Amino acid sequence: MSIRIIVLEPDDVLHQIAKEVKKITPNVQKLLNDMADTMYDAEGVGLAAPQVGILKRLIVIDVGDENGLIKLINPELVSSEGEQFGPEGCLSIPGVNGDVRRAETVTVKGLDPEGKEITITGSGLLARAFLHEIDHLNGVIFTDIAESVYEVTAERLEVTGERLGKE
């Protein structure tokens, strides 16, 4: 497993639509493992393949809940309900957060690294992370949909008490 270089905005790859994974190969499984290592190394809670320069529909997420590390191939949003509004960050846009309106609860389906279909329902940060990473697969970054965007400074964090995982 390896740490990959995270692509930074304004790289074009972040604005393109990722391609469906048609066959799960050892290379796809290695890429998922590398993405997880990269996400943990960067202290993030989610990472999509375009963020490491690869236009494939792959995401990894770990928000520190009972689900642990989630690796999904060709993830799709099945349903969403409710609403949450709050700060988001992104490993591809360091030092910047934005206030984004997202569904409170989502159900997502996809394939695990062995090709088995899985469905996961999550709320709060997990729902936000799923939506954020699936957006990456569709060439959308959080600053495209944020209602406000701002620099993250130590002073702002102290004043607001914000604490958000980077997706």
C-alpha positions as CSV (number, residue, x, y, z in Angstrom):
1,M,0.0,0.0,0.0
2,S,1.1,3.5,-0.8
3,I,0.4,7.1,0.0
4,R,-0.8,8.8,-3.2
5,I,-0.4,12.5,-4.1
6,I,-3.7,14.4,-3.5
7,V,-4.7,16.5,-6.5
8,L,-5.4,20.1,-5.6
9,E,-7.9,22.5,-7.0
10,P,-7.9,23.9,-9.7
11,D,-6.7,20.7,-11.4
12,D,-9.1,19.7,-14.3
13,V,-9.4,16.1,-13.1
14,L,-11.5,17.4,-10.1
15,H,-14.1,18.7,-12.6
16,Q,-14.6,15.7,-14.8
17,I,-17.0,12.8,-14.5
18,A,-15.4,9.6,-13.3
19,K,-16.0,6.4,-15.3
20,E,-17.8,3.3,-14.0
21,V,-15.6,0.4,-12.9
22,K,-16.5,-2.5,-15.1
23,K,-14.3,-5.1,-13.6
24,I,-12.8,-5.4,-10.1
25,T,-9.2,-6.3,-10.6
26,P,-6.3,-6.5,-8.2
27,N,-5.3,-3.0,-9.4
28,V,-8.7,-1.6,-8.3
29,Q,-8.4,-3.3,-4.9
30,K,-4.9,-1.9,-4.5
31,L,-6.1,1.6,-5.5
32,L,-8.8,1.4,-2.8
33,N,-6.2,0.4,-0.2
34,D,-3.9,3.2,-1.4
35,M,-6.8,5.7,-1.2
36,A,-7.5,4.6,2.4
37,D,-3.9,5.0,3.4
38,T,-3.8,8.4,1.7
39,M,-7.0,9.5,3.4
40,Y,-5.7,8.5,6.9
41,D,-2.3,10.0,6.2
42,A,-4.0,13.3,5.4
43,E,-6.3,13.0,8.4
44,G,-9.4,13.1,6.2
45,V,-12.7,11.3,6.5
46,G,-13.2,10.6,2.8
47,L,-11.5,10.4,-0.5
48,A,-12.6,9.9,-4.1
49,A,-10.4,8.4,-6.9
50,P,-10.4,11.7,-8.9
51,Q,-8.7,13.3,-5.8
52,V,-5.7,11.1,-6.5
53,G,-5.9,11.8,-10.3
54,I,-7.8,8.7,-11.4
55,L,-11.2,9.0,-13.1
56,K,-12.8,5.9,-11.7
57,R,-16.0,5.7,-9.5
58,L,-14.3,4.7,-6.3
59,I,-14.6,6.2,-2.8
60,V,-13.3,5.5,0.7
61,I,-14.8,6.9,3.9
62,D,-14.2,6.5,7.6
63,V,-16.0,9.0,9.9
64,G,-14.9,7.1,13.0
65,D,-18.3,5.4,13.6
66,E,-19.3,1.8,13.8
67,N,-19.1,1.3,10.0
68,G,-15.3,1.7,10.1
69,L,-13.6,2.0,6.8
70,I,-16.0,1.9,3.9
71,K,-14.7,1.1,0.4
72,L,-17.2,1.5,-2.4
73,I,-17.0,0.8,-6.1
74,N,-19.6,2.6,-8.3
75,P,-21.5,4.1,-5.4
76,E,-25.0,5.4,-6.1
77,L,-27.3,7.5,-4.0
78,V,-30.5,5.4,-3.5
79,S,-32.4,7.9,-1.2
80,S,-32.1,10.9,0.9
81,E,-34.2,12.7,3.5
82,G,-34.0,15.6,5.9
83,E,-31.5,18.5,5.8
84,Q,-28.4,19.5,7.5
85,F,-26.4,22.7,7.0
86,G,-22.8,23.2,8.1
87,P,-19.1,23.4,7.3
88,E,-17.3,21.1,4.9
89,G,-13.7,20.9,4.0
90,C,-11.8,19.0,1.3
91,L,-8.4,17.4,1.1
92,S,-8.1,18.9,-2.4
93,I,-8.7,22.5,-1.2
94,P,-6.6,22.8,2.0
95,G,-7.3,25.7,4.3
96,V,-10.8,26.4,2.9
97,N,-14.2,25.4,4.3
98,G,-17.6,26.2,3.1
99,D,-21.2,26.0,4.5
100,V,-23.0,23.4,2.5
101,R,-26.6,22.2,2.7
102,R,-26.9,18.4,2.5
103,A,-29.4,15.7,3.2
104,E,-29.4,14.6,6.9
105,T,-29.8,10.9,6.0
106,V,-28.8,9.0,2.9
107,T,-28.8,5.4,1.6
108,V,-26.0,4.5,-0.8
109,K,-25.4,1.3,-2.6
110,G,-22.3,0.1,-4.4
111,L,-19.9,-2.9,-4.6
112,D,-17.4,-3.8,-2.0
113,P,-13.8,-4.7,-3.0
114,E,-14.8,-8.3,-3.6
115,G,-17.7,-7.4,-5.9
116,K,-20.6,-7.9,-3.4
117,E,-23.4,-5.4,-3.6
118,I,-23.7,-3.5,-0.3
119,T,-26.2,-0.8,0.9
120,I,-25.4,1.6,3.7
121,T,-27.6,4.1,5.4
122,G,-25.9,7.0,7.2
123,S,-26.8,10.2,8.9
124,G,-25.0,13.3,9.9
125,L,-21.3,13.3,9.0
126,L,-21.5,10.0,7.2
127,A,-24.3,11.3,5.0
128,R,-22.3,14.4,4.3
129,A,-19.2,12.4,3.5
130,F,-21.1,10.1,1.1
131,L,-22.6,13.1,-0.7
132,H,-19.3,14.9,-0.8
133,E,-17.4,12.0,-2.3
134,I,-20.1,11.1,-4.8
135,D,-20.1,14.7,-5.9
136,H,-16.4,14.3,-6.6
137,L,-17.2,11.4,-8.9
138,N,-19.5,13.7,-10.8
139,G,-17.0,16.5,-11.2
140,V,-18.5,18.7,-8.4
141,I,-16.5,20.1,-5.6
142,F,-18.0,21.5,-2.4
143,T,-17.1,25.1,-3.3
144,D,-19.4,24.8,-6.3
145,I,-22.5,24.3,-4.1
146,A,-21.4,26.1,-0.8
147,E,-23.5,29.0,0.4
148,S,-20.4,30.6,1.7
149,V,-16.7,29.8,1.4
150,Y,-14.0,30.9,3.9
151,E,-10.4,30.4,4.9
152,V,-9.9,28.2,7.9
153,T,-7.7,29.9,10.4
154,A,-6.7,29.0,14.0
155,E,-8.5,32.1,15.1
156,R,-11.8,31.1,13.3
157,L,-11.6,27.6,14.8
158,E,-11.2,29.0,18.3
159,V,-14.1,31.4,17.9
160,T,-16.5,29.1,16.2
161,G,-15.5,25.8,17.8
162,E,-15.7,24.2,14.3
163,R,-14.4,20.7,14.0
164,L,-15.0,18.9,10.8
165,G,-13.3,16.0,9.1
166,K,-11.9,16.8,5.7
167,E,-13.5,14.8,2.9
